Amino acid sequence: MAKFKRILLKLSGESLMGKQGYGIDVDRLNDYANEIKAITELGTQVGIVIGGGNIFRGLSGAAKGFDRYKGDQMGMLATTINAMALCSALEAIGQKARVLTAIRMEPIGELYSKPRAIESLSKGEVAIFSAGTGNPYFTTDTGSSLRGIEIEADVMLKGTRVDGIYTADPEKDPLATKFDDITYDEIYHKGLKVMDLTATTMCKENNLPIIVFNMDKPGNLLKLMKGEKIGTYVHN
């Protein structure tokens, strides 16, 4: 029996690069697909938002001279490419999945709506939400918060390359210490960069807890669904 009935899983686009440094690593993609299928077999309904940083990131583009508006739209397209890749990988192993886009781009994906997403989840499909919120100046973190709240998820699982939230970046500071449990207010006061402030505030105001964990360690997602304490739990 899974600990959570319905989740919103946030995956970073950078993680899909694997060891390539760019694009989509097929081995990493298939690993994710197998992990996701394993938790659906426990009865968990899974909604997913994937970033696009392995292909194009709007903020980085803006820093290099791209118009921010167009840069963010390019980022939305990048998330859709990743969503299609994950959908294909899931279907290849027998897990039904569906891409729902925040902006119209049929036949690549169906236009997102809450009723359509809930229907898809209720049928046992993995619902993959792409193109962020459909608006520039918003990150995929904010898109994740929005979709998690809309589909009435029990929790948002934020898959990263590290095993939780630390006092500093553990990849840069060897003295950084991990939080097993932290409140949204503590995140604000300590100035920790878990997600952008808009996304964090949405989760706080709508009482959507977050678990930040290492998605790249095989088995972690399944362990979370079975109730093991992994990563950092963020709550009100």
Steps between C-alpha positions, in 0.01 A plus 500: 500500500650833394543777756361758256197453278585780255829681450649773287854402403730783392798388294783725390590516135870500594464155656388360165840589356661222702873506424456653155501865605217582261176355365339175612693201630293196398624290792402767753164545327428127517608486864247773580228320305557176691499681835174675413333183379596326826310751711192496275489124562458580870186696409650850510360752253791690345506847349837623371656832409843497331730795456671579172848602613667214313386664176432869568441713807325834455687682778838385370401606152396843626839539669664439162290757317181316410175686549362360829149459361619295202760322710236374741286383210800307369535348846134392489570316174805335660284363784260358242781314323597344835136418578462321165820304561385385844154414369659286227729326750206420729286365218791282383491311832122467507411799719223719355589868497367825358657839424290803594633836386436843652479655154329358192725277293281213383576232388822509705298508821153579629422841646516479879191534716445381853206272412702339218798450730289344778330271249837385366637433850186315605542263203850407618682708242809700587409861420800701379446877512716705264554865403504622860208727580472602135627849584844661484672623819394187691729207572421129477519500882200732498338280237553202731345678796202605290438155357552333838238725656259461208508120492466496881821303548585372847860617458744646251814290457786712372763272348850650504864390482544530879323316780313792656528862613828616653624811679705568184564333166650162599670472161696817582520507881623182673386638836136536391256311723171344399151577629279195547197720567446871446210746485426746221558788743846366586584483128409868466689611810812299419497612137520143370457446127264206477278641225429851383300712745182494292495120497584474871232752596236316297580173678497670839170681445331187364650266759675279244799329665819432307757225529836585345698185423765346275315364197821373344552234768318188378215390723453829687163577344362159589639528854316831545175341389552223754538754780877506550643831616711627214600855413361811670135550590373858459173603660307777678 
